[in-house]
Amino acid sequence: MLNVYAWNVCPHCRKTIEFLRAHQIPFQYLEIGEQPEAVLKKVIDVNGGDDWVVPTLEYNGQWRPGQVFDEARLEKDLKKWGLLKD
C-alpha cells in the first residue's frame, strides 16, 4: 500500500491526493502531525534531515521526499514503483 504522509492544509498534498484518486491508485493518508516520533524522524531523514516536508510518499520501503506538485514527475515516480501503467 502506498503511504502518503501529508498535512491537511498543504495544497501540494491535496493535488497529489487528487491525482492518486483520479488514477485509482489505492493509498493510505497519514496526517503528519499525528505520527509517532519514529515516523517523524524517518520522514525528516528522507527529506534531508532538517524538517519534514510533505507530501512524502512511501511504497514497499521506497521513499519519495516531499516536493512541489508536478504531475509529470509524480507520474514518472509512480510508474517506476509499478503503481501506474504507461
Backbone bond lengths (Angstrom), bond angles and torsions (degrees), N, CA, C in turn:
res aa  C-N    CA-C-N  psi(-1)  N-CA   C-N-CA  omega(-1)  CA-C   N-CA-C  phi
1 M - - - 1.453 - - 1.526 108.86 -
2 L 1.300 115.90 136.94 1.454 122.71 175.89 1.521 108.66 -75.40
3 N 1.313 117.05 127.09 1.463 122.39 175.30 1.516 109.06 -102.00
4 V 1.335 115.77 130.33 1.455 121.72 179.20 1.521 107.63 -116.39
5 Y 1.328 115.57 108.16 1.458 121.20 175.55 1.521 106.22 -87.24
6 A 1.322 116.23 117.85 1.455 120.85 -171.02 1.522 110.96 -143.64
7 W 1.311 114.57 171.52 1.458 122.79 177.29 1.518 107.10 -126.43
8 N 1.311 117.38 130.74 1.464 120.88 -170.48 1.526 115.18 -62.67
9 V 1.322 119.60 -14.96 1.467 120.93 178.41 1.526 112.89 -102.04
10 C 1.314 116.97 3.51 1.470 122.03 -175.74 1.529 110.41 -84.88
11 P 1.341 118.19 118.57 1.468 119.66 179.71 1.522 112.57 -65.94
12 H 1.319 118.50 -31.95 1.465 120.70 179.25 1.526 110.57 -70.75
13 C 1.313 116.49 -32.76 1.468 121.21 175.24 1.522 109.57 -65.48
14 R 1.317 116.33 -46.41 1.464 120.17 -179.43 1.520 111.67 -61.08
15 K 1.332 116.92 -41.78 1.464 119.95 179.70 1.528 111.07 -67.25
16 T 1.324 116.42 -37.71 1.462 120.21 177.59 1.519 110.12 -63.33
17 I 1.319 117.23 -45.05 1.470 121.94 -179.88 1.527 110.25 -64.79
18 E 1.322 117.44 -41.13 1.473 120.53 176.82 1.536 110.40 -60.09
19 F 1.328 116.62 -41.89 1.464 121.49 178.70 1.527 109.96 -61.61
20 L 1.322 116.87 -47.52 1.465 120.86 -179.04 1.525 111.26 -60.88
21 R 1.325 116.33 -44.27 1.472 120.14 178.78 1.526 111.29 -64.49
22 A 1.332 117.20 -43.12 1.461 121.51 -178.82 1.527 111.31 -62.33
23 H 1.334 116.42 -30.78 1.459 121.06 -179.84 1.536 112.33 -99.24
24 Q 1.318 115.72 10.57 1.462 123.27 176.60 1.530 112.51 52.74
25 I 1.323 115.49 43.45 1.459 121.38 176.47 1.532 107.54 -96.22
26 P 1.328 117.26 115.93 1.462 118.84 -179.12 1.530 110.43 -66.94
27 F 1.320 115.35 141.46 1.455 120.26 -179.92 1.520 109.91 -152.80
28 Q 1.308 113.97 163.10 1.459 121.43 175.32 1.520 106.48 -113.75
29 Y 1.342 116.30 121.41 1.460 121.66 177.82 1.520 108.02 -84.35
30 L 1.336 115.99 127.94 1.461 121.22 179.54 1.523 108.80 -126.00
31 E 1.314 116.07 109.83 1.468 121.50 179.55 1.529 108.47 -65.65
32 I 1.325 116.40 120.95 1.458 121.61 -172.12 1.532 112.27 -59.63
33 G 1.308 118.04 -37.81 1.464 121.17 -178.01 1.517 114.49 -70.92
34 E 1.311 117.33 -9.90 1.460 121.52 -178.62 1.527 112.53 -106.31
35 Q 1.327 117.17 7.50 1.463 120.34 -176.01 1.526 111.47 -87.63
36 P 1.338 116.36 149.10 1.466 119.99 177.62 1.531 111.22 -64.70
37 E 1.300 116.12 159.61 1.467 122.81 -176.87 1.529 112.57 -52.93
38 A 1.327 117.73 -41.83 1.469 120.70 -178.57 1.527 111.36 -62.51
39 V 1.310 117.19 -39.09 1.470 121.16 178.79 1.524 109.74 -68.90
40 L 1.330 116.98 -43.35 1.466 120.11 178.09 1.519 110.80 -58.94
41 K 1.323 117.06 -42.34 1.463 120.72 178.99 1.524 111.05 -61.32
42 K 1.332 116.88 -41.69 1.465 120.55 178.82 1.525 110.83 -63.67
43 V 1.327 116.89 -45.43 1.463 121.12 179.62 1.538 109.88 -62.62
44 I 1.314 117.26 -39.73 1.465 121.11 177.12 1.525 110.07 -63.79
45 D 1.324 117.11 -45.11 1.476 121.07 178.54 1.525 111.48 -59.28
46 V 1.325 116.16 -45.33 1.469 121.43 -179.51 1.529 110.96 -60.06
47 N 1.336 115.55 -30.16 1.460 121.11 -176.74 1.529 113.48 -99.13
48 G 1.310 117.23 23.09 1.451 120.33 173.05 1.511 116.22 100.79
49 G 1.325 117.89 -3.53 1.456 120.96 172.56 1.514 117.61 90.22
50 D 1.335 119.02 -0.68 1.459 119.97 -179.12 1.523 113.08 -97.49
51 D 1.321 117.17 -41.66 1.461 121.92 -177.65 1.523 107.74 -164.93
52 W 1.331 116.50 165.37 1.451 118.62 175.83 1.522 109.47 -77.59
53 V 1.308 114.82 148.15 1.461 123.11 177.33 1.529 105.55 -133.00
54 V 1.314 116.58 136.08 1.458 120.65 -178.39 1.522 110.17 -124.11
55 P 1.315 118.05 156.26 1.459 127.59 -0.91 1.532 111.82 -79.85
56 T 1.309 115.07 127.91 1.459 121.70 173.34 1.527 106.64 -101.32
57 L 1.327 116.43 131.82 1.461 121.20 -177.50 1.519 110.04 -112.65
58 E 1.340 114.82 145.98 1.466 120.87 176.03 1.518 108.08 -137.37
59 Y 1.329 115.34 133.36 1.458 120.97 178.07 1.521 108.59 -144.32
60 N 1.323 116.27 117.98 1.470 122.00 178.43 1.522 112.68 50.41
61 G 1.320 116.40 43.74 1.461 121.19 177.65 1.518 114.96 81.01
62 Q 1.329 117.77 -0.87 1.464 122.10 176.90 1.528 107.90 -98.94
63 W 1.311 115.53 135.79 1.463 120.25 -174.92 1.522 111.51 -115.91
64 R 1.315 115.26 145.72 1.470 123.14 172.98 1.517 106.49 -122.70
65 P 1.333 118.02 113.95 1.465 120.16 -179.73 1.520 111.79 -59.44
66 G 1.322 115.17 156.39 1.453 120.76 176.70 1.513 110.70 -63.28
67 Q 1.329 116.05 145.73 1.457 120.44 -179.19 1.516 110.71 -163.28
68 V 1.311 113.98 165.66 1.460 121.01 176.05 1.529 108.00 -59.60
69 F 1.337 115.80 140.26 1.464 119.34 -179.31 1.526 110.06 -63.10
70 D 1.311 114.92 125.78 1.458 123.54 175.07 1.516 105.45 -139.86
71 E 1.322 116.51 106.73 1.463 121.17 -173.11 1.524 112.48 -55.59
72 A 1.312 117.67 -44.99 1.469 120.91 -177.62 1.527 111.16 -64.52
73 R 1.319 117.23 -41.45 1.464 120.57 -179.49 1.535 110.68 -68.84
74 L 1.340 116.70 -41.74 1.463 120.41 177.95 1.529 109.76 -62.90
75 E 1.306 117.23 -44.51 1.470 121.94 178.79 1.531 110.54 -58.47
76 K 1.319 116.89 -45.28 1.464 121.73 179.38 1.526 111.11 -60.66
77 D 1.333 116.92 -45.15 1.465 120.88 -179.20 1.525 111.80 -66.30
78 L 1.326 117.15 -39.87 1.463 120.23 179.43 1.531 110.95 -68.99
79 K 1.319 117.65 -34.64 1.475 120.46 175.03 1.514 110.64 -65.24
80 K 1.319 116.58 -40.40 1.470 121.21 179.08 1.537 110.54 -60.42
81 W 1.321 116.67 -35.19 1.464 121.26 178.72 1.524 112.35 -83.30
82 G 1.332 118.10 -5.26 1.458 121.75 -179.67 1.515 113.97 80.29
83 L 1.324 116.48 16.10 1.466 120.57 -179.20 1.523 113.35 -91.42
84 L 1.316 115.64 -12.53 1.454 121.10 -178.57 1.518 107.48 -137.89
85 K 1.305 115.54 132.94 1.466 121.08 -178.99 1.514 110.31 -88.49
86 D 1.332 116.05 156.93 1.474 121.05 176.87 1.496 111.39 -67.86
